[in-house]
Amino acid sequence: MYRDPEVTELVSVVGTDAFMDFVESIKSEGVELEHRKMGEGSAPKTPLVVEVDNENTKKDIEKLDIQIPILTPRIYREYKNLSGLEPAGFGNKKFSIKEFSEEERREIIFRDISNGMITHKTELDSNFIPNYQSVIGYFTQVIMKDLRLISGYDILYGKVKDFINNHLFEKKVELENLNILRNLSEIEITRTIVGTFKEKINEQTVLDKGEAEIRDYIKISKTRPFVVKEQGFIVPRKSLFNKIIGDSHFELEIAAFLEQCEDIVSYAKNYFAVNFKIDYCNASGDISNYYPDFIINTTGNEVVILETKGLEVLDDIEKIKRLYLWCDDINKLQKDKKYKMLYIKEEDWRKLEVRPKNFLEFSKLNNYFA
């Protein structure tokens, strides 16, 4: 309903015993079920509304507000570089050709590319002869969809055809051969085609402009109200929002700590509704968006973009590198505020025997060094 990744949509199911037995059976399909008491005495399960706390007379909205510059994208895709792809130089694994029976050649097997599980089988009519053009087109469309490419189908189609025809197997193949087409449905071969092209396309087309411009500004006070599931939260004094929720308990701990810091004016959780995002090149080489955790306005006329992290993964490293560059770009483009980044790991927070006295001491826990 809300098309918001911070919202988990729920459905309540009520029915007869037989119907509930059927509902229980769908657990095997990956559906998560939670039993909850109903009737007199049971507490309602209601969503939370997070909004700018305009009705709170104890808050100075103008003082607590934070303005965030929005930069033009620095990471972009150069589509004309698609023509520079050279399948002969991909260095991919080459496959031997399996021989399938006539019956197997007409059995199209659909597999989940992530886990290799067979999801569906189709037996082709004896009068139907599949053509390689549709198979090449299928792979081309999958690659474009995964990479969110908006153009270049004609160029990419030719590259995929060349790759399969000349560089995927241990020898050159005839694409009209039904046995070859059946080989292409093998999960390892499918993964190699799609995975290799995604990697090489990103290497060839994802570029960094090396600079950016201020395009606009976001004001936290303009954030529209949004709904989240029932969960833990804190009621802040130093934030415009009426509630601070977190993606983890660690984030709530950090928010509670920020409330006590006399050397900050205000802070805000960077909710999806705020729409403060930074483009970056992820660990797979693809273009993605990164939403930092907190925006903090200090008494020293500095704005600190804070990222907190529990378990670190490869993408987190790329996000932090990009955040550092984002702050550097902002500081070159304007002098009204000094922008800094801060990266705090939960493991370092947990090791502290004594909590920092203020935000300045807290910032010394920074895990990123340029």
MARTOR-711102 format. One record per residue (C-alpha): chain; residue in three letters; z, x, y. Coordinates in steps of 0.25 Angstrom, whole numbers, always signed. Layout:
BEGIN
+-------+------+-------+-------+-------+
: kette : rest :     Z :     X :     Y :
+-------+------+-------+-------+-------+
:     A :  ala :     Z :     X :     Y :
...
+-------+------+-------+-------+-------+
***
This chain:
BEGIN
+-------+------+-------+-------+-------+
: kette : rest :     Z :     X :     Y :
+-------+------+-------+-------+-------+
:     A :  met :    +0 :    +0 :    +0 :
:     A :  tyr :    +4 :   +11 :   +10 :
:     A :  arg :    -5 :   +22 :    +5 :
:     A :  asp :    +6 :   +32 :    +8 :
:     A :  pro :    +9 :   +43 :    -2 :
:     A :  glu :   +24 :   +42 :    +3 :
:     A :  val :   +24 :   +27 :    -3 :
:     A :  thr :   +26 :   +24 :   -17 :
:     A :  glu :   +21 :   +10 :   -20 :
:     A :  leu :   +29 :    +2 :   -30 :
:     A :  val :   +26 :   -11 :   -37 :
:     A :  ser :   +37 :   -20 :   -43 :
:     A :  val :   +34 :   -26 :   -56 :
:     A :  val :   +42 :   -39 :   -61 :
:     A :  gly :   +38 :   -47 :   -74 :
:     A :  thr :   +42 :   -52 :   -88 :
:     A :  asp :   +47 :   -43 :   -99 :
:     A :  ala :   +33 :   -42 :  -105 :
:     A :  phe :   +27 :   -38 :   -92 :
:     A :  met :   +37 :   -28 :   -89 :
:     A :  asp :   +35 :   -22 :  -103 :
:     A :  phe :   +20 :   -20 :   -99 :
:     A :  val :   +24 :   -14 :   -85 :
:     A :  glu :   +33 :    -4 :   -93 :
:     A :  ser :   +21 :    +0 :  -101 :
:     A :  ile :   +13 :    +5 :   -90 :
:     A :  lys :   +23 :   +17 :   -88 :
:     A :  ser :   +13 :   +24 :   -97 :
:     A :  glu :    +3 :   +23 :   -86 :
:     A :  gly :   +11 :   +31 :   -77 :
:     A :  val :   +18 :   +19 :   -69 :
:     A :  glu :   +32 :   +22 :   -64 :
:     A :  leu :   +41 :   +10 :   -66 :
:     A :  glu :   +55 :    +9 :   -60 :
:     A :  his :   +65 :    -2 :   -64 :
:     A :  arg :   +73 :    -9 :   -53 :
:     A :  lys :   +83 :   -20 :   -53 :
:     A :  met :   +79 :   -33 :   -47 :
:     A :  gly :   +86 :   -46 :   -42 :
:     A :  glu :   +99 :   -48 :   -35 :
:     A :  gly :  +107 :   -36 :   -32 :
:     A :  ser :   +95 :   -26 :   -33 :
:     A :  ala :   +91 :   -18 :   -21 :
:     A :  pro :   +77 :   -19 :   -15 :
:     A :  lys :   +68 :    -8 :   -16 :
:     A :  thr :   +61 :    -7 :    -2 :
:     A :  pro :   +52 :    +3 :    +4 :
:     A :  leu :   +57 :   +11 :   +16 :
:     A :  val :   +50 :   +11 :   +30 :
:     A :  val :   +49 :   +24 :   +37 :
:     A :  glu :   +45 :   +23 :   +52 :
:     A :  val :   +48 :   +29 :   +65 :
:     A :  asp :   +62 :   +25 :   +69 :
:     A :  asn :   +58 :   +18 :   +83 :
:     A :  glu :   +69 :    +8 :   +82 :
:     A :  asn :   +80 :   +19 :   +81 :
:     A :  thr :   +86 :   +20 :   +95 :
:     A :  lys :   +94 :   +32 :   +91 :
:     A :  lys :   +81 :   +40 :   +89 :
:     A :  asp :   +73 :   +46 :  +101 :
:     A :  ile :   +59 :   +44 :   +95 :
:     A :  glu :   +52 :   +52 :  +106 :
:     A :  lys :   +61 :   +64 :  +103 :
:     A :  leu :   +60 :   +63 :   +88 :
:     A :  asp :   +45 :   +62 :   +88 :
:     A :  ile :   +36 :   +73 :   +83 :
:     A :  gln :   +22 :   +76 :   +86 :
:     A :  ile :   +13 :   +83 :   +76 :
:     A :  pro :    +0 :   +89 :   +79 :
:     A :  ile :   -12 :   +85 :   +70 :
:     A :  leu :   -22 :   +96 :   +68 :
:     A :  thr :   -36 :   +95 :   +64 :
:     A :  pro :   -38 :   +99 :   +49 :
:     A :  arg :   -39 :  +114 :   +47 :
:     A :  ile :   -43 :  +113 :   +32 :
:     A :  tyr :   -56 :  +107 :   +30 :
:     A :  arg :   -67 :  +106 :   +19 :
:     A :  glu :   -81 :  +112 :   +23 :
:     A :  tyr :   -91 :  +103 :   +14 :
:     A :  lys :  -103 :  +112 :   +17 :
:     A :  asn :   -96 :  +123 :    +9 :
:     A :  leu :   -98 :  +114 :    -4 :
:     A :  ser :  -112 :  +120 :    -5 :
:     A :  gly :  -106 :  +134 :    -6 :
:     A :  leu :  -100 :  +130 :   -20 :
:     A :  glu :  -105 :  +140 :   -31 :
:     A :  pro :  -102 :  +134 :   -45 :
:     A :  ala :  -107 :  +147 :   -51 :
:     A :  gly :   -95 :  +155 :   -45 :
:     A :  phe :   -84 :  +145 :   -48 :
:     A :  gly :   -78 :  +153 :   -59 :
:     A :  asn :   -74 :  +141 :   -67 :
:     A :  lys :   -71 :  +141 :   -82 :
:     A :  lys :   -83 :  +138 :   -90 :
:     A :  phe :   -83 :  +128 :  -102 :
:     A :  ser :   -89 :  +129 :  -115 :
:     A :  ile :   -97 :  +116 :  -119 :
:     A :  lys :   -91 :  +107 :  -129 :
:     A :  glu :  -100 :   +99 :  -138 :
:     A :  phe :   -97 :   +84 :  -139 :
:     A :  ser :  -103 :   +74 :  -149 :
:     A :  glu :  -112 :   +63 :  -145 :
:     A :  glu :  -101 :   +53 :  -144 :
:     A :  glu :   -92 :   +62 :  -136 :
:     A :  arg :  -103 :   +65 :  -126 :
:     A :  arg :  -103 :   +50 :  -123 :
:     A :  glu :   -88 :   +49 :  -122 :
:     A :  ile :   -84 :   +51 :  -107 :
:     A :  ile :   -70 :   +55 :  -106 :
:     A :  phe :   -62 :   +53 :   -93 :
:     A :  arg :   -50 :   +62 :   -91 :
:     A :  asp :   -39 :   +64 :   -81 :
:     A :  ile :   -43 :   +77 :   -74 :
:     A :  ser :   -29 :   +80 :   -71 :
:     A :  asn :   -23 :   +79 :   -85 :
:     A :  gly :   -35 :   +78 :   -94 :
:     A :  met :   -31 :   +65 :  -101 :
:     A :  ile :   -42 :   +56 :  -106 :
:     A :  thr :   -42 :   +43 :   -97 :
:     A :  his :   -55 :   +36 :  -102 :
:     A :  lys :   -66 :   +38 :  -112 :
:     A :  thr :   -80 :   +31 :  -110 :
:     A :  glu :   -91 :   +30 :  -121 :
:     A :  leu :  -105 :   +31 :  -115 :
:     A :  asp :  -115 :   +21 :  -120 :
:     A :  ser :  -126 :   +28 :  -129 :
:     A :  asn :  -137 :   +24 :  -119 :
:     A :  phe :  -129 :   +30 :  -107 :
:     A :  ile :  -132 :   +45 :  -104 :
:     A :  pro :  -123 :   +51 :   -93 :
:     A :  asn :  -130 :   +60 :   -83 :
:     A :  tyr :  -124 :   +73 :   -78 :
:     A :  gln :  -126 :   +68 :   -63 :
:     A :  ser :  -115 :   +58 :   -64 :
:     A :  val :  -106 :   +68 :   -70 :
:     A :  ile :  -108 :   +79 :   -60 :
:     A :  gly :  -107 :   +68 :   -49 :
:     A :  tyr :   -93 :   +64 :   -55 :
:     A :  phe :   -88 :   +78 :   -54 :
:     A :  thr :   -93 :   +79 :   -40 :
:     A :  gln :   -86 :   +66 :   -36 :
:     A :  val :   -73 :   +70 :   -42 :
:     A :  ile :   -73 :   +84 :   -35 :
:     A :  met :   -76 :   +77 :   -22 :
:     A :  lys :   -66 :   +66 :   -24 :
:     A :  asp :   -55 :   +77 :   -27 :
:     A :  leu :   -58 :   +85 :   -15 :
:     A :  arg :   -61 :   +73 :    -6 :
:     A :  leu :   -74 :   +79 :    -2 :
:     A :  ile :   -82 :   +69 :    +6 :
:     A :  ser :   -96 :   +75 :    +5 :
:     A :  gly :  -104 :   +86 :    -3 :
:     A :  tyr :  -107 :   +78 :   -15 :
:     A :  asp :  -121 :   +83 :   -17 :
:     A :  ile :  -117 :   +97 :   -15 :
:     A :  leu :  -105 :   +96 :   -25 :
:     A :  tyr :  -113 :   +89 :   -35 :
:     A :  gly :  -123 :  +100 :   -36 :
:     A :  lys :  -112 :  +110 :   -37 :
:     A :  val :  -105 :  +103 :   -48 :
:     A :  lys :  -118 :  +101 :   -56 :
:     A :  asp :  -120 :  +116 :   -55 :
:     A :  phe :  -106 :  +119 :   -59 :
:     A :  ile :  -107 :  +111 :   -72 :
:     A :  asn :  -121 :  +114 :   -75 :
:     A :  asn :  -120 :  +130 :   -74 :
:     A :  his :  -105 :  +134 :   -72 :
:     A :  leu :   -95 :  +125 :   -80 :
:     A :  phe :   -99 :  +128 :   -94 :
:     A :  glu :  -102 :  +141 :  -101 :
:     A :  lys :  -117 :  +139 :  -100 :
:     A :  lys :  -126 :  +130 :   -91 :
:     A :  val :  -126 :  +116 :   -96 :
:     A :  glu :  -136 :  +104 :   -96 :
:     A :  leu :  -129 :   +93 :   -88 :
:     A :  glu :  -138 :   +82 :   -95 :
:     A :  asn :  -131 :   +86 :  -108 :
:     A :  leu :  -121 :   +75 :  -112 :
:     A :  asn :  -112 :   +85 :  -119 :
:     A :  ile :  -111 :   +93 :  -106 :
:     A :  leu :  -107 :   +80 :   -99 :
:     A :  arg :   -97 :   +77 :  -109 :
:     A :  asn :   -91 :   +91 :  -107 :
:     A :  leu :   -89 :   +88 :   -93 :
:     A :  ser :   -79 :   +77 :   -96 :
:     A :  glu :   -70 :   +88 :  -102 :
:     A :  ile :   -57 :   +88 :   -94 :
:     A :  glu :   -57 :  +103 :   -92 :
:     A :  ile :   -71 :  +104 :   -88 :
:     A :  thr :   -69 :   +92 :   -78 :
:     A :  arg :   -57 :   +99 :   -72 :
:     A :  thr :   -65 :  +112 :   -71 :
:     A :  ile :   -77 :  +105 :   -63 :
:     A :  val :   -68 :   +97 :   -54 :
:     A :  gly :   -57 :  +108 :   -52 :
:     A :  thr :   -67 :  +120 :   -50 :
:     A :  phe :   -75 :  +112 :   -39 :
:     A :  lys :   -63 :  +107 :   -32 :
:     A :  glu :   -58 :  +122 :   -31 :
:     A :  lys :   -71 :  +128 :   -27 :
:     A :  ile :   -74 :  +117 :   -17 :
:     A :  asn :   -61 :  +119 :   -10 :
:     A :  glu :   -63 :  +134 :    -9 :
:     A :  gln :   -77 :  +132 :    -3 :
:     A :  thr :   -74 :  +120 :    +6 :
:     A :  val :   -60 :  +120 :   +11 :
:     A :  leu :   -58 :  +128 :   +23 :
:     A :  asp :   -48 :  +131 :   +34 :
:     A :  lys :   -53 :  +130 :   +49 :
:     A :  gly :   -42 :  +140 :   +53 :
:     A :  glu :   -38 :  +131 :   +65 :
:     A :  ala :   -35 :  +117 :   +69 :
:     A :  glu :   -34 :  +108 :   +81 :
:     A :  ile :   -23 :   +98 :   +86 :
:     A :  arg :   -30 :   +84 :   +83 :
:     A :  asp :   -19 :   +74 :   +86 :
:     A :  tyr :    -4 :   +72 :   +85 :
:     A :  ile :    +5 :   +64 :   +76 :
:     A :  lys :   +18 :   +58 :   +82 :
:     A :  ile :   +29 :   +55 :   +72 :
:     A :  ser :   +33 :   +43 :   +80 :
:     A :  lys :   +19 :   +37 :   +77 :
:     A :  thr :   +21 :   +36 :   +62 :
:     A :  arg :   +20 :   +22 :   +56 :
:     A :  pro :   +30 :   +16 :   +47 :
:     A :  phe :   +28 :   +18 :   +32 :
:     A :  val :   +35 :   +13 :   +20 :
:     A :  val :   +40 :   +22 :    +8 :
:     A :  lys :   +47 :   +19 :    -5 :
:     A :  glu :   +63 :   +17 :    -5 :
:     A :  gln :   +68 :   +31 :    -5 :
:     A :  gly :   +79 :   +41 :    +1 :
:     A :  phe :   +78 :   +43 :   +16 :
:     A :  ile :   +86 :   +48 :   +28 :
:     A :  val :   +88 :   +41 :   +41 :
:     A :  pro :   +84 :   +52 :   +51 :
:     A :  arg :   +89 :   +55 :   +66 :
:     A :  lys :   +79 :   +66 :   +69 :
:     A :  ser :   +66 :   +59 :   +64 :
:     A :  leu :   +58 :   +48 :   +70 :
:     A :  phe :   +58 :   +41 :   +56 :
:     A :  asn :   +68 :   +31 :   +52 :
:     A :  lys :   +68 :   +37 :   +38 :
:     A :  ile :   +65 :   +51 :   +32 :
:     A :  ile :   +61 :   +50 :   +18 :
:     A :  gly :   +56 :   +62 :   +10 :
:     A :  asp :   +47 :   +66 :    -2 :
:     A :  ser :   +59 :   +72 :    -8 :
:     A :  his :   +74 :   +73 :    -6 :
:     A :  phe :   +72 :   +87 :    -1 :
:     A :  glu :   +65 :   +81 :   +11 :
:     A :  leu :   +76 :   +71 :   +14 :
:     A :  glu :   +86 :   +83 :   +14 :
:     A :  ile :   +77 :   +91 :   +24 :
:     A :  ala :   +76 :   +78 :   +33 :
:     A :  ala :   +91 :   +77 :   +32 :
:     A :  phe :   +93 :   +91 :   +36 :
:     A :  leu :   +83 :   +90 :   +48 :
:     A :  glu :   +92 :   +79 :   +53 :
:     A :  gln :  +103 :   +89 :   +55 :
:     A :  cys :   +95 :   +99 :   +62 :
:     A :  glu :   +99 :  +100 :   +77 :
:     A :  asp :   +87 :  +109 :   +80 :
:     A :  ile :   +76 :   +99 :   +76 :
:     A :  val :   +73 :   +87 :   +85 :
:     A :  ser :   +66 :   +78 :   +75 :
:     A :  tyr :   +59 :   +78 :   +62 :
:     A :  ala :   +49 :   +69 :   +54 :
:     A :  lys :   +46 :   +68 :   +39 :
:     A :  asn :   +31 :   +69 :   +39 :
:     A :  tyr :   +28 :   +56 :   +32 :
:     A :  phe :   +14 :   +52 :   +27 :
:     A :  ala :   +14 :   +42 :   +39 :
:     A :  val :   +16 :   +53 :   +49 :
:     A :  asn :    +2 :   +58 :   +44 :
:     A :  phe :    +5 :   +73 :   +48 :
:     A :  lys :    -3 :   +81 :   +38 :
:     A :  ile :    -9 :   +95 :   +37 :
:     A :  asp :   -22 :   +98 :   +30 :
:     A :  tyr :   -21 :  +109 :   +20 :
:     A :  cys :   -28 :  +116 :    +8 :
:     A :  asn :   -20 :  +113 :    -5 :
:     A :  ala :   -18 :  +122 :   -17 :
:     A :  ser :   -31 :  +117 :   -23 :
:     A :  gly :   -39 :  +120 :   -11 :
:     A :  asp :   -41 :  +106 :    -7 :
:     A :  ile :   -38 :  +100 :    +7 :
:     A :  ser :   -26 :   +91 :    +8 :
:     A :  asn :   -16 :   +86 :   +18 :
:     A :  tyr :    -1 :   +91 :   +19 :
:     A :  tyr :   +10 :   +82 :   +24 :
:     A :  pro :   +22 :   +91 :   +29 :
:     A :  asp :   +36 :   +86 :   +27 :
:     A :  phe :   +43 :   +86 :   +40 :
:     A :  ile :   +40 :   +88 :   +55 :
:     A :  ile :   +52 :   +93 :   +63 :
:     A :  asn :   +53 :   +95 :   +78 :
:     A :  thr :   +63 :  +105 :   +82 :
:     A :  thr :   +71 :  +108 :   +94 :
:     A :  gly :   +64 :  +121 :   +96 :
:     A :  asn :   +51 :  +113 :  +100 :
:     A :  glu :   +45 :  +116 :   +86 :
:     A :  val :   +39 :  +106 :   +76 :
:     A :  val :   +42 :  +111 :   +61 :
:     A :  ile :   +33 :  +105 :   +50 :
:     A :  leu :   +43 :  +106 :   +38 :
:     A :  glu :   +38 :  +106 :   +23 :
:     A :  thr :   +49 :  +104 :   +12 :
:     A :  lys :   +46 :  +107 :    -2 :
:     A :  gly :   +52 :  +105 :   -15 :
:     A :  leu :   +43 :  +111 :   -26 :
:     A :  glu :   +32 :  +119 :   -20 :
:     A :  val :   +18 :  +118 :   -25 :
:     A :  leu :    +5 :  +125 :   -22 :
:     A :  asp :    +0 :  +115 :   -12 :
:     A :  asp :   +13 :  +117 :    -4 :
:     A :  ile :   +10 :  +131 :    -1 :
:     A :  glu :    -3 :  +127 :    +5 :
:     A :  lys :    +3 :  +116 :   +13 :
:     A :  ile :   +13 :  +126 :   +19 :
:     A :  lys :    +2 :  +136 :   +23 :
:     A :  arg :    -5 :  +125 :   +30 :
:     A :  leu :    +7 :  +120 :   +37 :
:     A :  tyr :    +9 :  +134 :   +43 :
:     A :  leu :    -5 :  +134 :   +48 :
:     A :  trp :    -4 :  +120 :   +53 :
:     A :  cys :    +8 :  +125 :   +62 :
:     A :  asp :    +1 :  +137 :   +66 :
:     A :  asp :   -11 :  +129 :   +71 :
:     A :  ile :    -3 :  +119 :   +79 :
:     A :  asn :    +5 :  +130 :   +86 :
:     A :  lys :    -8 :  +137 :   +90 :
:     A :  leu :   -14 :  +123 :   +95 :
:     A :  gln :    -2 :  +119 :  +104 :
:     A :  lys :   +11 :  +125 :  +110 :
:     A :  asp :   +20 :  +112 :  +112 :
:     A :  lys :   +27 :  +114 :   +99 :
:     A :  lys :   +29 :  +125 :   +89 :
:     A :  tyr :   +25 :  +120 :   +75 :
:     A :  lys :   +31 :  +127 :   +63 :
:     A :  met :   +31 :  +124 :   +48 :
:     A :  leu :   +43 :  +125 :   +38 :
:     A :  tyr :   +43 :  +125 :   +23 :
:     A :  ile :   +56 :  +122 :   +16 :
:     A :  lys :   +57 :  +122 :    +1 :
:     A :  glu :   +68 :  +114 :    -6 :
:     A :  glu :   +73 :  +125 :   -15 :
:     A :  asp :   +76 :  +133 :    -2 :
:     A :  trp :   +83 :  +121 :    +4 :
:     A :  arg :   +92 :  +120 :    -9 :
:     A :  lys :   +96 :  +134 :    -9 :
:     A :  leu :  +103 :  +133 :    +4 :
:     A :  glu :  +118 :  +134 :    +3 :
:     A :  val :  +119 :  +129 :   +18 :
:     A :  arg :  +109 :  +120 :   +25 :
:     A :  pro :  +103 :  +126 :   +37 :
:     A :  lys :  +110 :  +122 :   +50 :
:     A :  asn :   +97 :  +119 :   +58 :
:     A :  phe :   +82 :  +118 :   +57 :
:     A :  leu :   +81 :  +132 :   +61 :
:     A :  glu :   +89 :  +137 :   +49 :
:     A :  phe :   +81 :  +127 :   +40 :
:     A :  ser :   +68 :  +133 :   +45 :
:     A :  lys :   +72 :  +147 :   +39 :
:     A :  leu :   +70 :  +141 :   +25 :
:     A :  asn :   +55 :  +141 :   +28 :
:     A :  asn :   +47 :  +145 :   +15 :
:     A :  tyr :   +34 :  +148 :   +22 :
:     A :  phe :   +31 :  +161 :   +29 :
:     A :  ala :   +17 :  +162 :   +35 :
+-------+------+-------+-------+-------+
***
